[in-house]
Amino acid sequence: YILIFQNLFSQTLKTYSGSFENGTATYHYYENENSERVYHGSFSYKSDELKITGSFKNNFRDGKWVIIKTKREYIKSLFKPEYPIEEVSSGFYKNGNLEGKWSY
């Protein structure tokens, strides 16, 4: 008889939602064998001037990312009240590397 033993490391996804740098974030992660947090899954961040959405795959940015920066300048309109200007950038990552062209 031959016995084979395997050490299986399960990656249970967890969700964090709360303070993050100068704003708040919600993201998914798992802890590796060294109890280090590894980003994996959707990610969103929001502060007074910045919104970021995207996803991670094993700690690398992966897939579509959108970055919205709100400027404190305002445009006046005859029909609407003043409103902030938003700069929107979007593009794709693959395994942590930029892929293709980004739009701005």
Jmol script that loads the backbone (N, CA, C; Angstrom):
load data "model"
ATOM      1  N   TYR A   1       0.826  -1.183   0.000  1.00  0.00           N
ATOM      2  CA  TYR A   1       0.000   0.000   0.000  1.00  0.00           C
ATOM      3  C   TYR A   1       0.877   1.255   0.000  1.00  0.00           C
ATOM      4  N   ILE A   2       0.409   2.261  -0.732  1.00  0.00           N
ATOM      5  CA  ILE A   2       1.105   3.547  -0.779  1.00  0.00           C
ATOM      6  C   ILE A   2       0.173   4.605  -0.185  1.00  0.00           C
ATOM      7  N   LEU A   3       0.689   5.331   0.791  1.00  0.00           N
ATOM      8  CA  LEU A   3      -0.090   6.410   1.388  1.00  0.00           C
ATOM      9  C   LEU A   3       0.472   7.744   0.936  1.00  0.00           C
ATOM     10  N   ILE A   4      -0.396   8.613   0.516  1.00  0.00           N
ATOM     11  CA  ILE A   4       0.022   9.949   0.087  1.00  0.00           C
ATOM     12  C   ILE A   4      -0.646  10.972   0.996  1.00  0.00           C
ATOM     13  N   PHE A   5       0.177  11.827   1.567  1.00  0.00           N
ATOM     14  CA  PHE A   5      -0.339  12.894   2.419  1.00  0.00           C
ATOM     15  C   PHE A   5      -0.118  14.232   1.729  1.00  0.00           C
ATOM     16  N   GLN A   6      -1.114  15.079   1.786  1.00  0.00           N
ATOM     17  CA  GLN A   6      -0.990  16.409   1.205  1.00  0.00           C
ATOM     18  C   GLN A   6      -1.313  17.436   2.263  1.00  0.00           C
ATOM     19  N   ASN A   7      -0.517  18.466   2.295  1.00  0.00           N
ATOM     20  CA  ASN A   7      -0.799  19.591   3.180  1.00  0.00           C
ATOM     21  C   ASN A   7      -1.586  20.611   2.371  1.00  0.00           C
ATOM     22  N   LEU A   8      -2.861  20.749   2.683  1.00  0.00           N
ATOM     23  CA  LEU A   8      -3.710  21.678   1.947  1.00  0.00           C
ATOM     24  C   LEU A   8      -3.847  22.973   2.717  1.00  0.00           C
ATOM     25  N   PHE A   9      -3.574  24.066   2.035  1.00  0.00           N
ATOM     26  CA  PHE A   9      -3.720  25.391   2.630  1.00  0.00           C
ATOM     27  C   PHE A   9      -4.981  26.003   2.050  1.00  0.00           C
ATOM     28  N   SER A  10      -5.985  26.185   2.896  1.00  0.00           N
ATOM     29  CA  SER A  10      -7.235  26.748   2.387  1.00  0.00           C
ATOM     30  C   SER A  10      -7.170  28.260   2.448  1.00  0.00           C
ATOM     31  N   GLN A  11      -7.703  28.873   1.405  1.00  0.00           N
ATOM     32  CA  GLN A  11      -7.723  30.319   1.314  1.00  0.00           C
ATOM     33  C   GLN A  11      -9.165  30.788   1.493  1.00  0.00           C
ATOM     34  N   THR A  12      -9.507  31.140   2.705  1.00  0.00           N
ATOM     35  CA  THR A  12     -10.842  31.624   2.999  1.00  0.00           C
ATOM     36  C   THR A  12     -10.876  33.124   2.761  1.00  0.00           C
ATOM     37  N   LEU A  13     -11.735  33.561   1.847  1.00  0.00           N
ATOM     38  CA  LEU A  13     -11.847  34.988   1.562  1.00  0.00           C
ATOM     39  C   LEU A  13     -12.565  35.699   2.702  1.00  0.00           C
ATOM     40  N   LYS A  14     -12.024  36.836   3.060  1.00  0.00           N
ATOM     41  CA  LYS A  14     -12.609  37.687   4.081  1.00  0.00           C
ATOM     42  C   LYS A  14     -12.881  39.046   3.454  1.00  0.00           C
ATOM     43  N   THR A  15     -13.699  39.854   4.111  1.00  0.00           N
ATOM     44  CA  THR A  15     -14.014  41.195   3.619  1.00  0.00           C
ATOM     45  C   THR A  15     -13.646  42.222   4.670  1.00  0.00           C
ATOM     46  N   TYR A  16     -12.940  43.280   4.240  1.00  0.00           N
ATOM     47  CA  TYR A  16     -12.637  44.403   5.114  1.00  0.00           C
ATOM     48  C   TYR A  16     -13.442  45.596   4.621  1.00  0.00           C
ATOM     49  N   SER A  17     -14.019  46.345   5.544  1.00  0.00           N
ATOM     50  CA  SER A  17     -14.731  47.579   5.210  1.00  0.00           C
ATOM     51  C   SER A  17     -14.496  48.556   6.342  1.00  0.00           C
ATOM     52  N   GLY A  18     -13.813  49.671   6.034  1.00  0.00           N
ATOM     53  CA  GLY A  18     -13.528  50.642   7.077  1.00  0.00           C
ATOM     54  C   GLY A  18     -12.470  51.631   6.656  1.00  0.00           C
ATOM     55  N   SER A  19     -11.806  52.251   7.630  1.00  0.00           N
ATOM     56  CA  SER A  19     -10.783  53.263   7.377  1.00  0.00           C
ATOM     57  C   SER A  19      -9.639  52.683   6.565  1.00  0.00           C
ATOM     58  N   PHE A  20      -9.167  53.476   5.606  1.00  0.00           N
ATOM     59  CA  PHE A  20      -8.057  53.057   4.744  1.00  0.00           C
ATOM     60  C   PHE A  20      -7.381  54.317   4.242  1.00  0.00           C
ATOM     61  N   GLU A  21      -6.125  54.505   4.590  1.00  0.00           N
ATOM     62  CA  GLU A  21      -5.365  55.704   4.241  1.00  0.00           C
ATOM     63  C   GLU A  21      -6.181  56.946   4.588  1.00  0.00           C
ATOM     64  N   ASN A  22      -6.497  57.828   3.638  1.00  0.00           N
ATOM     65  CA  ASN A  22      -7.220  59.068   3.938  1.00  0.00           C
ATOM     66  C   ASN A  22      -8.712  58.972   3.647  1.00  0.00           C
ATOM     67  N   GLY A  23      -9.250  57.767   3.564  1.00  0.00           N
ATOM     68  CA  GLY A  23     -10.662  57.593   3.257  1.00  0.00           C
ATOM     69  C   GLY A  23     -11.172  56.289   3.826  1.00  0.00           C
ATOM     70  N   THR A  24     -12.072  55.654   3.057  1.00  0.00           N
ATOM     71  CA  THR A  24     -12.609  54.351   3.451  1.00  0.00           C
ATOM     72  C   THR A  24     -12.490  53.386   2.279  1.00  0.00           C
ATOM     73  N   ALA A  25     -12.407  52.118   2.593  1.00  0.00           N
ATOM     74  CA  ALA A  25     -12.273  51.099   1.555  1.00  0.00           C
ATOM     75  C   ALA A  25     -13.064  49.857   1.934  1.00  0.00           C
ATOM     76  N   THR A  26     -13.441  49.123   0.904  1.00  0.00           N
ATOM     77  CA  THR A  26     -14.027  47.800   1.071  1.00  0.00           C
ATOM     78  C   THR A  26     -13.292  46.887   0.105  1.00  0.00           C
ATOM     79  N   TYR A  27     -12.770  45.786   0.621  1.00  0.00           N
ATOM     80  CA  TYR A  27     -12.045  44.868  -0.258  1.00  0.00           C
ATOM     81  C   TYR A  27     -12.080  43.453   0.298  1.00  0.00           C
ATOM     82  N   HIS A  28     -11.762  42.517  -0.587  1.00  0.00           N
ATOM     83  CA  HIS A  28     -11.677  41.105  -0.217  1.00  0.00           C
ATOM     84  C   HIS A  28     -10.204  40.711  -0.116  1.00  0.00           C
ATOM     85  N   TYR A  29      -9.933  39.770   0.776  1.00  0.00           N
ATOM     86  CA  TYR A  29      -8.557  39.316   0.976  1.00  0.00           C
ATOM     87  C   TYR A  29      -8.564  37.935   1.627  1.00  0.00           C
ATOM     88  N   TYR A  30      -7.397  37.317   1.628  1.00  0.00           N
ATOM     89  CA  TYR A  30      -7.184  36.104   2.407  1.00  0.00           C
ATOM     90  C   TYR A  30      -5.841  36.243   3.098  1.00  0.00           C
ATOM     91  N   GLU A  31      -5.596  35.420   4.069  1.00  0.00           N
ATOM     92  CA  GLU A  31      -4.317  35.436   4.767  1.00  0.00           C
ATOM     93  C   GLU A  31      -3.483  34.248   4.318  1.00  0.00           C
ATOM     94  N   ASN A  32      -2.222  34.521   3.961  1.00  0.00           N
ATOM     95  CA  ASN A  32      -1.350  33.439   3.507  1.00  0.00           C
ATOM     96  C   ASN A  32      -0.786  32.674   4.701  1.00  0.00           C
ATOM     97  N   GLU A  33       0.102  31.739   4.434  1.00  0.00           N
ATOM     98  CA  GLU A  33       0.640  30.878   5.491  1.00  0.00           C
ATOM     99  C   GLU A  33       1.431  31.657   6.548  1.00  0.00           C
ATOM    100  N   ASN A  34       1.838  32.910   6.217  1.00  0.00           N
ATOM    101  CA  ASN A  34       2.555  33.756   7.179  1.00  0.00           C
ATOM    102  C   ASN A  34       1.627  34.762   7.849  1.00  0.00           C
ATOM    103  N   SER A  35       0.321  34.548   7.712  1.00  0.00           N
ATOM    104  CA  SER A  35      -0.716  35.437   8.260  1.00  0.00           C
ATOM    105  C   SER A  35      -0.649  36.849   7.687  1.00  0.00           C
ATOM    106  N   GLU A  36      -0.129  36.967   6.455  1.00  0.00           N
ATOM    107  CA  GLU A  36      -0.077  38.250   5.760  1.00  0.00           C
ATOM    108  C   GLU A  36      -1.342  38.403   4.922  1.00  0.00           C
ATOM    109  N   ARG A  37      -1.862  39.618   4.857  1.00  0.00           N
ATOM    110  CA  ARG A  37      -3.080  39.906   4.097  1.00  0.00           C
ATOM    111  C   ARG A  37      -2.758  39.966   2.605  1.00  0.00           C
ATOM    112  N   VAL A  38      -3.497  39.197   1.810  1.00  0.00           N
ATOM    113  CA  VAL A  38      -3.313  39.151   0.347  1.00  0.00           C
ATOM    114  C   VAL A  38      -4.612  39.608  -0.297  1.00  0.00           C
ATOM    115  N   TYR A  39      -4.550  40.741  -1.023  1.00  0.00           N
ATOM    116  CA  TYR A  39      -5.738  41.245  -1.705  1.00  0.00           C
ATOM    117  C   TYR A  39      -6.176  40.256  -2.772  1.00  0.00           C
ATOM    118  N   HIS A  40      -7.483  39.948  -2.796  1.00  0.00           N
ATOM    119  CA  HIS A  40      -7.990  38.990  -3.780  1.00  0.00           C
ATOM    120  C   HIS A  40      -9.499  39.217  -3.939  1.00  0.00           C
ATOM    121  N   GLY A  41      -9.882  39.792  -5.064  1.00  0.00           N
ATOM    122  CA  GLY A  41     -11.291  40.087  -5.305  1.00  0.00           C
ATOM    123  C   GLY A  41     -11.509  41.574  -5.489  1.00  0.00           C
ATOM    124  N   SER A  42     -12.749  41.998  -5.332  1.00  0.00           N
ATOM    125  CA  SER A  42     -13.093  43.392  -5.597  1.00  0.00           C
ATOM    126  C   SER A  42     -12.473  44.343  -4.570  1.00  0.00           C
ATOM    127  N   PHE A  43     -12.242  45.579  -5.034  1.00  0.00           N
ATOM    128  CA  PHE A  43     -11.641  46.624  -4.213  1.00  0.00           C
ATOM    129  C   PHE A  43     -12.315  47.940  -4.547  1.00  0.00           C
ATOM    130  N   SER A  44     -12.699  48.701  -3.519  1.00  0.00           N
ATOM    131  CA  SER A  44     -13.218  50.053  -3.741  1.00  0.00           C
ATOM    132  C   SER A  44     -12.695  50.964  -2.644  1.00  0.00           C
ATOM    133  N   TYR A  45     -12.383  52.196  -3.040  1.00  0.00           N
ATOM    134  CA  TYR A  45     -11.828  53.187  -2.126  1.00  0.00           C
ATOM    135  C   TYR A  45     -12.520  54.516  -2.391  1.00  0.00           C
ATOM    136  N   LYS A  46     -12.785  55.268  -1.325  1.00  0.00           N
ATOM    137  CA  LYS A  46     -13.426  56.567  -1.487  1.00  0.00           C
ATOM    138  C   LYS A  46     -12.885  57.540  -0.454  1.00  0.00           C
ATOM    139  N   SER A  47     -12.513  58.735  -0.934  1.00  0.00           N
ATOM    140  CA  SER A  47     -12.141  59.839  -0.052  1.00  0.00           C
ATOM    141  C   SER A  47     -12.871  61.079  -0.564  1.00  0.00           C
ATOM    142  N   ASP A  48     -12.581  62.230   0.010  1.00  0.00           N
ATOM    143  CA  ASP A  48     -13.242  63.456  -0.424  1.00  0.00           C
ATOM    144  C   ASP A  48     -12.987  63.771  -1.898  1.00  0.00           C
ATOM    145  N   GLU A  49     -11.804  63.441  -2.391  1.00  0.00           N
ATOM    146  CA  GLU A  49     -11.428  63.819  -3.754  1.00  0.00           C
ATOM    147  C   GLU A  49     -11.177  62.646  -4.690  1.00  0.00           C
ATOM    148  N   LEU A  50     -11.292  61.416  -4.212  1.00  0.00           N
ATOM    149  CA  LEU A  50     -10.881  60.280  -5.028  1.00  0.00           C
ATOM    150  C   LEU A  50     -11.792  59.078  -4.825  1.00  0.00           C
ATOM    151  N   LYS A  51     -12.140  58.419  -5.940  1.00  0.00           N
ATOM    152  CA  LYS A  51     -12.866  57.142  -5.896  1.00  0.00           C
ATOM    153  C   LYS A  51     -12.107  56.170  -6.793  1.00  0.00           C
ATOM    154  N   ILE A  52     -11.857  54.975  -6.298  1.00  0.00           N
ATOM    155  CA  ILE A  52     -11.133  53.962  -7.061  1.00  0.00           C
ATOM    156  C   ILE A  52     -11.883  52.643  -6.945  1.00  0.00           C
ATOM    157  N   THR A  53     -12.110  51.988  -8.083  1.00  0.00           N
ATOM    158  CA  THR A  53     -12.698  50.644  -8.069  1.00  0.00           C
ATOM    159  C   THR A  53     -11.878  49.744  -8.975  1.00  0.00           C
ATOM    160  N   GLY A  54     -11.780  48.491  -8.584  1.00  0.00           N
ATOM    161  CA  GLY A  54     -11.043  47.515  -9.381  1.00  0.00           C
ATOM    162  C   GLY A  54     -11.067  46.170  -8.678  1.00  0.00           C
ATOM    163  N   SER A  55     -10.154  45.309  -9.084  1.00  0.00           N
ATOM    164  CA  SER A  55     -10.069  44.004  -8.426  1.00  0.00           C
ATOM    165  C   SER A  55      -8.621  43.525  -8.400  1.00  0.00           C
ATOM    166  N   PHE A  56      -8.371  42.633  -7.469  1.00  0.00           N
ATOM    167  CA  PHE A  56      -7.059  42.023  -7.307  1.00  0.00           C
ATOM    168  C   PHE A  56      -7.149  40.527  -7.531  1.00  0.00           C
ATOM    169  N   LYS A  57      -6.032  39.962  -7.932  1.00  0.00           N
ATOM    170  CA  LYS A  57      -5.899  38.510  -8.044  1.00  0.00           C
ATOM    171  C   LYS A  57      -4.562  38.154  -7.409  1.00  0.00           C
ATOM    172  N   ASN A  58      -4.613  37.523  -6.242  1.00  0.00           N
ATOM    173  CA  ASN A  58      -3.406  37.129  -5.502  1.00  0.00           C
ATOM    174  C   ASN A  58      -2.432  38.285  -5.303  1.00  0.00           C
ATOM    175  N   ASN A  59      -2.962  39.424  -4.854  1.00  0.00           N
ATOM    176  CA  ASN A  59      -2.203  40.624  -4.517  1.00  0.00           C
ATOM    177  C   ASN A  59      -1.779  41.464  -5.720  1.00  0.00           C
ATOM    178  N   PHE A  60      -2.199  41.127  -6.921  1.00  0.00           N
ATOM    179  CA  PHE A  60      -1.881  41.903  -8.107  1.00  0.00           C
ATOM    180  C   PHE A  60      -3.149  42.513  -8.685  1.00  0.00           C
ATOM    181  N   ARG A  61      -3.066  43.774  -9.118  1.00  0.00           N
ATOM    182  CA  ARG A  61      -4.211  44.381  -9.789  1.00  0.00           C
ATOM    183  C   ARG A  61      -4.521  43.563 -11.028  1.00  0.00           C
ATOM    184  N   ASP A  62      -5.798  43.320 -11.248  1.00  0.00           N
ATOM    185  CA  ASP A  62      -6.193  42.470 -12.372  1.00  0.00           C
ATOM    186  C   ASP A  62      -7.584  42.886 -12.845  1.00  0.00           C
ATOM    187  N   GLY A  63      -7.734  43.062 -14.144  1.00  0.00           N
ATOM    188  CA  GLY A  63      -9.026  43.454 -14.688  1.00  0.00           C
ATOM    189  C   GLY A  63      -9.160  44.962 -14.795  1.00  0.00           C
ATOM    190  N   LYS A  64     -10.403  45.421 -14.915  1.00  0.00           N
ATOM    191  CA  LYS A  64     -10.674  46.843 -15.132  1.00  0.00           C
ATOM    192  C   LYS A  64     -10.575  47.645 -13.833  1.00  0.00           C
ATOM    193  N   TRP A  65      -9.932  48.803 -13.922  1.00  0.00           N
ATOM    194  CA  TRP A  65      -9.825  49.744 -12.822  1.00  0.00           C
ATOM    195  C   TRP A  65     -10.355  51.092 -13.280  1.00  0.00           C
ATOM    196  N   VAL A  66     -11.079  51.772 -12.402  1.00  0.00           N
ATOM    197  CA  VAL A  66     -11.621  53.100 -12.686  1.00  0.00           C
ATOM    198  C   VAL A  66     -11.195  54.036 -11.560  1.00  0.00           C
ATOM    199  N   ILE A  67     -10.647  55.183 -11.943  1.00  0.00           N
ATOM    200  CA  ILE A  67     -10.198  56.185 -10.979  1.00  0.00           C
ATOM    201  C   ILE A  67     -10.930  57.491 -11.285  1.00  0.00           C
ATOM    202  N   ILE A  68     -11.627  58.022 -10.295  1.00  0.00           N
ATOM    203  CA  ILE A  68     -12.367  59.269 -10.468  1.00  0.00           C
ATOM    204  C   ILE A  68     -11.823  60.282  -9.463  1.00  0.00           C
ATOM    205  N   LYS A  69     -11.278  61.379 -10.006  1.00  0.00           N
ATOM    206  CA  LYS A  69     -10.748  62.439  -9.157  1.00  0.00           C
ATOM    207  C   LYS A  69     -11.678  63.638  -9.275  1.00  0.00           C
ATOM    208  N   THR A  70     -12.156  64.132  -8.141  1.00  0.00           N
ATOM    209  CA  THR A  70     -13.054  65.279  -8.113  1.00  0.00           C
ATOM    210  C   THR A  70     -12.241  66.533  -7.835  1.00  0.00           C
ATOM    211  N   LYS A  71     -12.333  67.484  -8.756  1.00  0.00           N
ATOM    212  CA  LYS A  71     -11.638  68.758  -8.581  1.00  0.00           C
ATOM    213  C   LYS A  71     -12.523  69.711  -7.798  1.00  0.00           C
ATOM    214  N   ARG A  72     -11.910  70.589  -7.090  1.00  0.00           N
ATOM    215  CA  ARG A  72     -12.643  71.565  -6.298  1.00  0.00           C
ATOM    216  C   ARG A  72     -13.077  72.772  -7.126  1.00  0.00           C
ATOM    217  N   GLU A  73     -12.721  72.783  -8.401  1.00  0.00           N
ATOM    218  CA  GLU A  73     -13.173  73.858  -9.283  1.00  0.00           C
ATOM    219  C   GLU A  73     -14.625  73.592  -9.659  1.00  0.00           C
ATOM    220  N   TYR A  74     -15.356  74.642  -9.957  1.00  0.00           N
ATOM    221  CA  TYR A  74     -16.759  74.479 -10.305  1.00  0.00           C
ATOM    222  C   TYR A  74     -17.061  75.162 -11.627  1.00  0.00           C
ATOM    223  N   ILE A  75     -18.022  74.617 -12.359  1.00  0.00           N
ATOM    224  CA  ILE A  75     -18.478  75.182 -13.623  1.00  0.00           C
ATOM    225  C   ILE A  75     -19.862  75.776 -13.385  1.00  0.00           C
ATOM    226  N   LYS A  76     -20.065  76.998 -13.871  1.00  0.00           N
ATOM    227  CA  LYS A  76     -21.384  77.615 -13.739  1.00  0.00           C
ATOM    228  C   LYS A  76     -22.207  77.300 -14.968  1.00  0.00           C
ATOM    229  N   SER A  77     -23.466  77.062 -14.765  1.00  0.00           N
ATOM    230  CA  SER A  77     -24.386  76.765 -15.843  1.00  0.00           C
ATOM    231  C   SER A  77     -25.633  77.629 -15.671  1.00  0.00           C
ATOM    232  N   LEU A  78     -26.251  77.991 -16.786  1.00  0.00           N
ATOM    233  CA  LEU A  78     -27.474  78.785 -16.715  1.00  0.00           C
ATOM    234  C   LEU A  78     -28.637  77.977 -16.158  1.00  0.00           C
ATOM    235  N   PHE A  79     -28.603  76.659 -16.363  1.00  0.00           N
ATOM    236  CA  PHE A  79     -29.742  75.819 -16.006  1.00  0.00           C
ATOM    237  C   PHE A  79     -29.529  74.961 -14.764  1.00  0.00           C
ATOM    238  N   LYS A  80     -28.321  74.835 -14.339  1.00  0.00           N
ATOM    239  CA  LYS A  80     -28.029  73.981 -13.188  1.00  0.00           C
ATOM    240  C   LYS A  80     -27.180  74.742 -12.180  1.00  0.00           C
ATOM    241  N   PRO A  81     -27.225  74.332 -10.933  1.00  0.00           N
ATOM    242  CA  PRO A  81     -26.316  74.947  -9.958  1.00  0.00           C
ATOM    243  C   PRO A  81     -24.875  74.532 -10.269  1.00  0.00           C
ATOM    244  N   GLU A  82     -23.949  75.177  -9.616  1.00  0.00           N
ATOM    245  CA  GLU A  82     -22.540  74.818  -9.818  1.00  0.00           C
ATOM    246  C   GLU A  82     -22.306  73.370  -9.419  1.00  0.00           C
ATOM    247  N   TYR A  83     -21.393  72.696 -10.091  1.00  0.00           N
ATOM    248  CA  TYR A  83     -21.092  71.305  -9.763  1.00  0.00           C
ATOM    249  C   TYR A  83     -19.600  71.052  -9.949  1.00  0.00           C
ATOM    250  N   PRO A  84     -19.048  70.118  -9.196  1.00  0.00           N
ATOM    251  CA  PRO A  84     -17.612  69.844  -9.298  1.00  0.00           C
ATOM    252  C   PRO A  84     -17.259  69.151 -10.616  1.00  0.00           C
ATOM    253  N   ILE A  85     -16.011  69.302 -11.018  1.00  0.00           N
ATOM    254  CA  ILE A  85     -15.492  68.640 -12.222  1.00  0.00           C
ATOM    255  C   ILE A  85     -14.887  67.305 -11.805  1.00  0.00           C
ATOM    256  N   GLU A  86     -15.217  66.262 -12.541  1.00  0.00           N
ATOM    257  CA  GLU A  86     -14.630  64.948 -12.262  1.00  0.00           C
ATOM    258  C   GLU A  86     -13.751  64.516 -13.424  1.00  0.00           C
ATOM    259  N   GLU A  87     -12.546  64.066 -13.112  1.00  0.00           N
ATOM    260  CA  GLU A  87     -11.649  63.481 -14.103  1.00  0.00           C
ATOM    261  C   GLU A  87     -11.743  61.972 -13.945  1.00  0.00           C
ATOM    262  N   VAL A  88     -12.070  61.285 -15.027  1.00  0.00           N
ATOM    263  CA  VAL A  88     -12.248  59.832 -14.971  1.00  0.00           C
ATOM    264  C   VAL A  88     -11.178  59.159 -15.829  1.00  0.00           C
ATOM    265  N   SER A  89     -10.448  58.238 -15.235  1.00  0.00           N
ATOM    266  CA  SER A  89      -9.468  57.411 -15.940  1.00  0.00           C
ATOM    267  C   SER A  89      -9.877  55.962 -15.776  1.00  0.00           C
ATOM    268  N   SER A  90      -9.712  55.172 -16.825  1.00  0.00           N
ATOM    269  CA  SER A  90     -10.010  53.746 -16.699  1.00  0.00           C
ATOM    270  C   SER A  90      -9.117  52.948 -17.637  1.00  0.00           C
ATOM    271  N   GLY A  91      -8.860  51.722 -17.229  1.00  0.00           N
ATOM    272  CA  GLY A  91      -8.032  50.840 -18.021  1.00  0.00           C
ATOM    273  C   GLY A  91      -7.940  49.474 -17.371  1.00  0.00           C
ATOM    274  N   PHE A  92      -7.089  48.647 -17.941  1.00  0.00           N
ATOM    275  CA  PHE A  92      -6.996  47.263 -17.497  1.00  0.00           C
ATOM    276  C   PHE A  92      -5.598  46.913 -16.998  1.00  0.00           C
ATOM    277  N   TYR A  93      -5.585  46.009 -16.041  1.00  0.00           N
ATOM    278  CA  TYR A  93      -4.358  45.406 -15.530  1.00  0.00           C
ATOM    279  C   TYR A  93      -4.436  43.904 -15.778  1.00  0.00           C
ATOM    280  N   LYS A  94      -3.274  43.300 -15.949  1.00  0.00           N
ATOM    281  CA  LYS A  94      -3.185  41.845 -16.015  1.00  0.00           C
ATOM    282  C   LYS A  94      -1.971  41.446 -15.194  1.00  0.00           C
ATOM    283  N   ASN A  95      -2.195  40.673 -14.143  1.00  0.00           N
ATOM    284  CA  ASN A  95      -1.129  40.223 -13.239  1.00  0.00           C
ATOM    285  C   ASN A  95      -0.296  41.385 -12.709  1.00  0.00           C
ATOM    286  N   GLY A  96      -0.947  42.521 -12.416  1.00  0.00           N
ATOM    287  CA  GLY A  96      -0.262  43.672 -11.850  1.00  0.00           C
ATOM    288  C   GLY A  96       0.357  44.630 -12.843  1.00  0.00           C
ATOM    289  N   ASN A  97       0.302  44.300 -14.126  1.00  0.00           N
ATOM    290  CA  ASN A  97       0.879  45.151 -15.166  1.00  0.00           C
ATOM    291  C   ASN A  97      -0.218  45.827 -15.985  1.00  0.00           C
ATOM    292  N   LEU A  98       0.038  47.094 -16.353  1.00  0.00           N
ATOM    293  CA  LEU A  98      -0.899  47.791 -17.225  1.00  0.00           C
ATOM    294  C   LEU A  98      -1.031  47.046 -18.529  1.00  0.00           C
ATOM    295  N   GLU A  99      -2.251  46.997 -19.058  1.00  0.00           N
ATOM    296  CA  GLU A  99      -2.489  46.283 -20.310  1.00  0.00           C
ATOM    297  C   GLU A  99      -3.321  47.168 -21.236  1.00  0.00           C
ATOM    298  N   GLY A 100      -2.796  47.424 -22.423  1.00  0.00           N
ATOM    299  CA  GLY A 100      -3.532  48.223 -23.399  1.00  0.00           C
ATOM    300  C   GLY A 100      -3.508  49.702 -23.056  1.00  0.00           C
ATOM    301  N   LYS A 101      -4.380  50.438 -23.718  1.00  0.00           N
ATOM    302  CA  LYS A 101      -4.473  51.878 -23.534  1.00  0.00           C
ATOM    303  C   LYS A 101      -5.505  52.215 -22.466  1.00  0.00           C
ATOM    304  N   TRP A 102      -5.217  53.262 -21.738  1.00  0.00           N
ATOM    305  CA  TRP A 102      -6.144  53.775 -20.731  1.00  0.00           C
ATOM    306  C   TRP A 102      -6.897  54.961 -21.306  1.00  0.00           C
ATOM    307  N   SER A 103      -8.117  55.162 -20.866  1.00  0.00           N
ATOM    308  CA  SER A 103      -8.873  56.336 -21.301  1.00  0.00           C
ATOM    309  C   SER A 103      -8.869  57.366 -20.186  1.00  0.00           C
ATOM    310  N   TYR A 104      -8.937  58.645 -20.606  1.00  0.00           N
ATOM    311  CA  TYR A 104      -8.950  59.726 -19.636  1.00  0.00           C
ATOM    312  C   TYR A 104      -9.982  60.746 -20.084  1.00  0.00           C
TER     313      TYR A 104
END
end "model"
wireframe off; spacefill off
backbone 0.3
color backbone group
